[in-house]
Amino acid sequence: MGKRIPNFFNLLVVIYVALGSTACSYGMAIIGSTVGQPTFYTSLKMAPPGTPGYAHTANLLSAYNGVNAAGSIFGAAFTSWFAQWAGRKRNIQLGAVIVTVGGALCAGSVDVAMFIVSRFIAGFGIGMLITAIPMYQSEVSTPESRGFMTCMHGIMFAVGYSLAAWIGFACYFSSTKTSFGWRFPVAFQCVPALLLLAGSSILPFSPRWLLQQDRPEEAYAVLKRLHVSKEDPEGHEASREFYQMRKQLELDRRIKEKTGAFDVFLTPANRKRALCAFTLMFGFEFTGILVITNYGVLLYEQLGLSGYMPLLLSAIYVTITFPGNVFTALYVDKIGRRKIILVGLGGCIICNIFECALQANFLGKSNKGGLDAAVFFIFFFVVFWSSCLDATQYLYVSEIFPTHIRSQGSAVGLIGLYCGSIVVLVAGPIALNAISWKFFIVLIIPPACLWIFFFLFYPETRQRSLEDIAEAFGEKVAFHFFNATAEEEAQFAAEEAMQKHGLTTEHLEDVSPSHKEKGSY
């Protein structure tokens, strides 16, 4: 277990910061159970499903999710600058504050306009957190444990989905004389954000960000605290990793001199990274995962279910994502990112094909076997999604960019996710109401194109340090953490020996005195 968890503090850090992941997924998914609460419609004066005027309500439901995703786009774009200037930790803290404010305003909304504005504010905070957390986790993890550690984001994401569904289901049985049934579940999104904020002082700054800010003493101390293990009590591997970080930063800064401040699009390698990140996360949204998560209640009602059963099935559905994400965490470093994504995406496409065919033949009919089969493939879909795609997408995007543009690159990927979310979530309730099963055709063709594109162009990142991954995109690596040449090993050994004898302080010098880019902390 030492390779997967170097020490308890490292595990504590990646799990605790993932409370923000729970706040994000809860805030994104809570609308899924909210649309099943009768008092939600009466409180905001909307026509419930199956009544005259519901077409306008469907437009409003689209708007609630659309503005939330739009807010997240702005939050992710803001993070591309703020996480680099102030640090990943400060970005996470600010995001937690904004999610708390947005969630509180949503719960206290007295009309449609207030609810829409509040959803945008909460979305802004979600965009900040969901962009920064996987990036932070990848930067504090060892190369061997990065897949497992960064997948804590996916696991805690699943916790948020499950909480939103089960709290919503429980509140369905509350009194219809008050609006508690939908206000309490919406307000609960503030809880994980407040917990994260309250304990955020235990989180160290990212050692890679500290090194970029020319604070090498702090960076090395944090890295050793995070990566020293029982198998390596002297921190030899941490020292070796720090040496690579420093050498790669020197190389990246020489490259940066020839590009510019926002250089995520200014070199061929970075453009390929940006295209891979955006296309991956944009395309994943067209599998339909958020349509089912957010509008599953409406979908189950179309399939003939009523009462509390749609909410119950929705809760069971999202709960399946928890063991699926645990599977990813345990095996993504063994299987590899490419294989697990190709299998998962292919499985989701096949499930959507069967779902489309079944709904086309049995929707609106009394064939119980056909309708039950349609429900089965909705659930079979989430098995592939949660065990192969959910956590892996955040892991892959967070690790393919070099440190100096990781915040920019991660933002590009998350903007892709939310652009895709806006398209499918805004169209979702309207399409389900207007064209029903034909909407699944839209959830088949784009993912099939993405499968081919991924197979042809996406490199494997398993068992490489963050700095080593540069080679997969055609860039030079200053020092290889894995498979180092004899010359590289000799250079590192010589420097380590000199440091032990007190003959050099190179580990603790400024990386490049001519590049002072101090950030606040």
C-alpha positions in Angstrom: 0.0 0.0 0.0 3.0 2.3 0.4 3.2 3.0 -3.3 -0.4 4.0 -3.4 -0.4 5.9 -0.1 3.0 7.2 0.9 1.8 8.5 4.3 -1.4 9.3 6.2 -1.0 13.1 5.8 -0.9 12.8 2.0 -4.1 10.7 2.0 -5.7 13.1 4.5 -4.9 16.1 2.2 -6.4 14.7 -1.0 -9.5 13.4 0.8 -10.1 16.6 2.8 -9.8 18.9 -0.2 -12.2 16.6 -2.0 -15.0 17.9 0.3 -15.1 20.6 -2.4 -15.7 17.9 -5.0 -18.7 16.8 -2.9 -20.0 20.3 -2.8 -19.7 20.6 -6.5 -21.5 17.4 -7.5 -24.2 18.0 -4.9 -24.8 21.5 -6.3 -24.8 20.2 -9.8 -27.1 17.2 -9.1 -29.6 18.6 -6.5 -31.9 19.9 -9.3 -32.4 16.2 -10.2 -34.3 15.5 -7.0 -35.7 19.0 -6.7 -37.8 18.6 -9.9 -39.5 15.7 -8.1 -40.6 17.8 -5.2 -44.2 19.0 -5.6 -43.7 22.1 -3.4 -40.8 23.3 -5.7 -43.4 24.0 -8.4 -45.9 25.7 -6.1 -43.3 27.8 -4.3 -41.9 29.3 -7.5 -45.4 29.4 -9.2 -44.5 26.9 -12.0 -46.8 24.4 -13.7 -45.9 20.8 -12.5 -45.4 18.0 -15.0 -48.5 16.8 -16.8 -50.4 20.1 -16.3 -51.2 22.9 -18.8 -48.3 25.3 -19.0 -45.6 22.7 -18.3 -43.9 23.5 -21.6 -42.9 26.9 -20.0 -41.7 25.0 -16.8 -39.5 22.8 -19.0 -37.9 25.9 -20.4 -37.3 27.2 -16.8 -35.7 23.8 -15.7 -33.4 24.2 -18.7 -32.5 27.7 -17.6 -31.7 26.6 -14.0 -29.2 24.1 -15.2 -28.0 26.3 -18.1 -27.1 29.3 -15.9 -25.4 27.0 -13.3 -23.2 25.6 -16.1 -22.6 29.1 -17.5 -21.5 30.3 -14.0 -19.1 27.4 -13.9 -17.6 28.4 -17.2 -16.8 31.8 -15.8 -15.5 30.2 -12.6 -13.2 27.9 -14.5 -11.9 30.8 -16.6 -11.3 32.9 -13.5 -9.4 30.0 -12.0 -7.0 29.9 -15.0 -5.6 33.1 -13.7 -6.3 33.1 -10.0 -5.0 29.7 -9.2 -1.7 30.7 -10.8 -1.5 34.1 -9.1 -2.8 33.3 -5.6 -2.2 29.5 -5.6 -4.4 26.4 -5.8 -5.2 26.6 -2.0 -6.4 30.1 -2.1 -8.5 29.4 -5.2 -10.1 26.5 -3.4 -10.9 28.5 -0.3 -12.5 31.3 -2.3 -14.5 28.8 -4.4 -15.9 27.3 -1.1 -17.0 30.7 0.0 -18.8 31.4 -3.3 -20.5 28.0 -3.3 -21.8 28.6 0.2 -23.2 32.0 -0.7 -24.8 30.7 -3.9 -26.3 27.7 -2.2 -27.8 29.8 0.6 -29.4 32.2 -1.9 -30.8 29.3 -3.9 -32.4 27.9 -0.8 -33.9 31.2 0.1 -35.2 32.1 -3.3 -38.7 33.6 -3.4 -39.2 33.7 -7.2 -37.8 32.3 -10.5 -35.5 35.3 -11.1 -33.8 35.0 -7.7 -33.3 31.2 -8.2 -31.7 31.7 -11.6 -29.3 34.4 -10.3 -28.4 32.2 -7.3 -27.7 29.2 -9.5 -25.3 31.3 -11.5 -23.4 32.4 -8.4 -23.2 28.8 -7.1 -22.1 27.7 -10.5 -19.2 30.2 -10.4 -17.9 28.7 -7.2 -18.4 25.2 -8.5 -16.3 26.1 -11.6 -13.5 27.3 -9.4 -13.5 24.2 -7.2 -13.9 21.6 -9.9 -11.0 23.1 -11.9 -8.6 23.5 -9.0 -9.2 20.4 -6.9 -8.0 17.6 -9.3 -5.1 19.9 -10.3 -4.1 20.3 -6.6 -4.4 16.6 -5.9 -2.2 15.7 -8.9 0.4 18.1 -7.8 0.7 16.8 -4.2 0.7 13.1 -5.2 3.7 10.9 -5.9 4.1 9.7 -9.5 3.1 6.1 -8.5 0.0 7.2 -6.5 -1.3 10.0 -8.7 -4.1 8.0 -10.3 -5.3 6.7 -6.9 -5.0 10.1 -5.2 -6.6 12.2 -7.9 -9.5 9.7 -8.2 -10.5 10.8 -4.6 -12.1 13.7 -6.5 -14.3 11.2 -8.4 -15.1 9.2 -5.3 -16.2 12.3 -3.4 -18.0 13.5 -6.4 -20.0 10.3 -6.2 -20.7 11.0 -2.5 -22.2 14.4 -3.5 -24.4 12.8 -6.1 -25.6 10.2 -3.7 -26.3 12.7 -0.9 -28.3 14.9 -3.3 -30.4 12.0 -4.4 -31.1 10.4 -1.0 -31.7 13.7 0.9 -34.1 14.6 -1.9 -35.8 11.2 -1.7 -36.2 11.5 2.1 -37.6 15.1 1.8 -40.2 13.9 -0.7 -42.1 12.6 2.3 -42.1 15.9 4.2 -45.2 18.0 4.6 -46.5 19.6 1.5 -47.7 22.5 3.6 -44.2 24.0 3.7 -41.4 24.4 1.2 -38.9 22.4 3.4 -39.1 19.5 0.9 -37.0 21.4 -1.6 -35.4 24.2 0.3 -33.5 22.0 2.8 -31.9 19.8 0.1 -30.8 22.8 -1.9 -29.4 24.5 1.3 -27.4 21.3 2.2 -24.9 22.0 -0.6 -23.4 24.6 1.7 -22.4 22.0 4.3 -19.4 20.3 2.6 -18.2 23.7 1.3 -18.3 25.1 4.9 -16.5 22.0 6.2 -13.7 22.4 3.6 -13.4 26.1 4.4 -13.3 25.5 8.2 -10.4 22.9 8.0 -8.5 24.4 5.0 -5.7 25.6 7.2 -4.3 22.0 7.3 -3.9 22.0 3.5 -0.4 22.8 2.3 0.3 24.9 -0.7 1.1 22.9 -3.8 4.9 22.3 -3.8 5.0 22.8 -7.6 3.2 26.2 -7.2 5.6 27.2 -4.4 8.6 26.3 -6.6 7.2 28.5 -9.4 6.9 31.4 -6.9 10.6 31.0 -6.1 9.9 29.6 -2.7 12.0 26.5 -3.0 12.6 26.0 0.8 8.9 25.8 1.4 8.3 23.7 -1.7 10.9 21.1 -0.7 9.7 20.9 2.9 6.1 20.4 1.8 7.1 17.8 -0.8 9.0 15.8 1.8 6.2 16.0 4.3 3.8 14.7 1.7 6.0 12.0 0.1 8.2 10.5 2.9 7.1 6.9 3.5 8.0 4.0 5.7 9.8 2.5 2.8 11.8 5.7 2.2 12.1 7.5 5.6 15.0 9.7 4.4 13.0 11.1 1.6 15.3 10.0 -1.2 12.5 9.7 -3.7 11.1 13.1 -2.7 14.5 14.6 -3.2 14.7 13.0 -6.6 11.3 14.3 -7.5 12.2 17.8 -6.4 15.3 17.7 -8.5 13.2 16.8 -11.5 10.7 19.5 -10.7 13.4 22.1 -10.5 15.2 21.1 -13.7 11.9 20.9 -15.6 10.9 24.4 -14.4 14.2 25.8 -15.6 13.6 24.3 -19.0 9.9 25.5 -19.1 11.0 29.0 -18.2 13.4 29.1 -21.1 10.6 28.0 -23.4 8.2 30.5 -21.8 10.6 33.4 -22.7 9.8 32.7 -26.4 6.0 32.4 -26.0 4.0 34.6 -23.6 1.9 34.9 -20.5 -1.1 32.9 -21.7 0.8 30.3 -23.7 -1.7 27.4 -23.5 -2.3 27.9 -27.2 1.1 29.2 -28.3 3.1 26.0 -28.9 2.1 22.9 -30.9 2.4 20.7 -27.8 0.2 23.0 -25.7 -2.3 23.3 -28.5 -2.5 19.5 -28.7 -3.0 19.3 -24.9 -5.7 22.0 -25.0 -7.5 20.2 -27.8 -7.3 16.9 -26.0 -8.6 18.3 -22.8 -11.5 20.3 -24.3 -12.6 17.6 -26.7 -12.5 14.9 -24.0 -14.6 16.7 -21.4 -16.9 18.3 -24.0 -17.5 14.9 -25.7 -18.1 13.0 -22.4 -21.1 15.2 -21.7 -22.8 13.9 -24.9 -22.9 10.4 -23.4 -25.9 11.8 -21.6 -24.7 11.3 -18.0 -26.0 14.7 -16.8 -29.3 14.3 -18.6 -30.0 11.1 -16.7 -28.6 12.4 -13.4 -30.5 15.7 -13.6 -33.7 14.6 -15.4 -33.8 10.9 -14.5 -37.0 11.6 -12.5 -38.7 12.9 -15.7 -37.3 10.0 -17.7 -38.6 7.4 -15.3 -42.1 9.1 -15.4 -42.1 8.7 -19.2 -41.4 5.0 -18.7 -44.6 4.7 -16.6 -43.3 5.1 -13.0 -45.0 7.4 -10.6 -45.1 8.6 -7.0 -41.8 8.2 -5.0 -40.5 5.5 -7.3 -38.7 7.9 -9.8 -36.9 9.5 -6.9 -36.0 6.2 -5.4 -34.6 4.9 -8.7 -32.7 8.1 -9.2 -31.1 7.8 -5.8 -30.1 4.2 -6.4 -28.7 5.2 -9.8 -26.3 7.8 -8.5 -25.3 5.6 -5.6 -23.9 3.1 -8.0 -21.3 5.7 -9.0 -19.6 5.4 -5.6 -18.3 1.8 -6.0 -17.6 2.5 -9.7 -15.3 5.4 -8.8 -13.6 3.3 -6.1 -12.8 0.7 -8.8 -11.2 3.5 -10.9 -9.1 4.6 -8.0 -7.8 1.1 -7.3 -7.1 0.1 -10.9 -6.5 3.1 -13.1 -2.8 3.0 -12.4 -2.6 -0.7 -13.3 -4.9 -0.7 -16.3 -3.9 2.7 -17.8 -5.9 5.8 -18.7 -6.4 4.9 -22.4 -7.7 1.4 -21.9 -10.1 2.3 -19.2 -11.5 5.3 -21.1 -11.9 3.3 -24.4 -13.8 0.5 -22.6 -16.0 2.9 -20.7 -16.9 5.1 -23.6 -17.6 2.1 -25.8 -19.8 0.6 -23.1 -21.8 3.9 -22.7 -22.3 4.1 -26.5 -23.7 0.5 -26.6 -26.0 1.1 -23.7 -27.4 4.3 -25.4 -28.0 2.3 -28.6 -30.1 -0.3 -26.8 -31.9 2.4 -24.8 -32.8 4.3 -28.0 -34.1 1.2 -29.6 -36.1 0.1 -26.6 -37.7 3.5 -26.1 -38.5 3.8 -29.8 -40.4 0.5 -29.6 -42.0 0.5 -26.2 -42.4 4.1 -24.9 -46.0 4.9 -24.3 -47.0 1.2 -24.6 -48.0 -1.3 -21.9 -45.2 -3.8 -22.6 -43.8 -4.1 -19.1 -40.8 -6.2 -20.2 -39.8 -3.7 -22.8 -40.0 -0.8 -20.3 -38.1 -2.7 -17.6 -35.4 -3.4 -20.2 -35.2 0.3 -20.9 -34.7 1.0 -17.2 -32.0 -1.8 -17.0 -29.9 -0.1 -19.7 -30.1 3.2 -18.0 -28.5 1.5 -15.0 -26.1 -0.5 -17.0 -24.9 2.8 -18.6 -23.9 4.2 -15.2 -21.8 1.1 -14.4 -19.6 1.9 -17.4 -19.6 5.6 -16.7 -18.7 5.5 -13.0 -16.1 2.7 -13.2 -14.3 4.0 -16.3 -15.0 7.6 -17.2 -16.1 9.7 -14.2 -12.9 10.1 -12.2 -10.6 9.4 -15.1 -11.5 12.5 -17.1 -10.5 14.8 -14.3 -7.3 12.8 -13.7 -6.2 12.9 -17.3 -6.9 16.6 -17.8 -5.1 17.5 -14.6 -1.9 15.7 -15.5 -1.2 16.4 -19.2 -0.2 20.1 -18.7 3.1 21.4 -17.4 3.0 23.2 -14.1 3.2 26.8 -15.4 0.1 26.4 -17.5 -1.8 23.7 -15.6 -4.4 26.1 -14.3 -4.9 27.4 -17.8 -5.1 24.0 -19.3 -7.4 22.6 -16.6 -9.7 25.5 -17.2 -9.8 24.8 -20.9 -10.9 21.2 -20.1 -13.5 22.3 -17.6 -14.9 24.9 -19.9 -15.3 22.1 -22.4 -17.2 20.1 -19.8 -19.6 23.0 -19.1 -20.1 24.0 -22.7 -21.2 20.4 -23.3 -23.3 20.6 -20.1 -25.1 23.7 -21.3 -26.0 22.0 -24.6 -27.4 18.8 -23.2 -28.9 20.2 -20.0 -30.7 23.1 -21.7 -31.9 20.8 -24.5 -32.7 17.8 -22.1 -36.1 18.6 -20.6 -37.3 20.2 -23.8 -36.1 17.3 -26.0 -37.5 14.7 -23.6 -40.8 16.4 -23.7 -40.9 17.1 -27.4 -39.0 14.3 -29.2 -38.6 11.7 -26.4 -36.5 8.7 -27.5 -35.1 10.5 -30.6 -32.9 12.5 -28.2 -30.8 9.4 -27.6 -29.6 9.6 -31.2 -27.8 12.8 -30.1 -26.2 10.8 -27.3 -24.8 8.1 -29.6 -23.1 9.8 -32.6 -20.8 12.4 -30.9 -19.4 9.9 -28.3 -18.7 7.4 -31.2 -16.7 10.1 -33.0 -14.9 10.9 -29.7 -14.0 7.2 -29.3 -12.2 7.2 -32.7 -10.5 10.5 -32.0 -9.3 9.3 -28.5 -8.0 6.0 -29.9 -6.0 7.8 -32.6 -4.5 10.8 -30.8 -4.5 10.5 -26.9 -1.2 9.3 -25.3 -1.0 7.1 -22.2 0.1 8.9 -19.0 0.2 6.0 -16.6 3.4 5.5 -14.6 5.0 8.8 -15.5 5.7 11.8 -13.3 3.9 15.0 -14.2 7.2 16.3 -15.7 7.8 13.1 -17.6 4.4 13.4 -19.4 5.8 16.3 -21.5 7.7 13.7 -23.6 4.3 12.2 -24.6 3.5 15.5 -26.3 6.8 15.9 -28.1 8.6 18.1 -25.6 11.9 17.7 -24.0 12.2 16.4 -20.4 15.1 17.8 -18.4 15.4 14.8 -16.1 13.4 11.5 -16.3 11.9 10.4 -13.0 11.1 7.0 -14.5 13.7 5.3 -16.9 16.3 8.0 -16.3 19.5 7.7 -18.4 22.8 6.7 -16.8 24.0 10.3 -17.4 20.9 11.8 -15.6 21.3 9.4 -12.7 24.9 10.3 -12.4 24.1 14.0 -12.3 21.5 13.6 -9.7 23.7 11.3 -7.6 26.5 13.9 -7.7 24.2 16.7 -6.6 22.7 14.6 -3.8 26.1 13.7 -2.5 27.2 17.3 -2.6 24.1 18.4 -0.7 24.6 15.8 2.0 28.1 17.1 2.6 26.8 20.7 2.7 28.7 21.7 -0.4 25.7 23.1 -2.3 22.4 24.7 -1.5 21.1 24.2 -5.0 17.9 22.6 -3.8 17.2 25.7 -1.8 18.2 28.4 -4.3 15.8 30.4 -6.4 15.2 28.5 -9.6 15.9 31.5 -11.8 16.7 34.8 -10.1 15.8 36.6 -13.3 12.2 35.3 -13.2 10.8 36.6 -9.9 7.0 36.1 -10.2 5.9 36.4 -6.6 2.3 35.4 -5.9 0.4 36.2 -2.8 -0.1 33.5 -0.2 
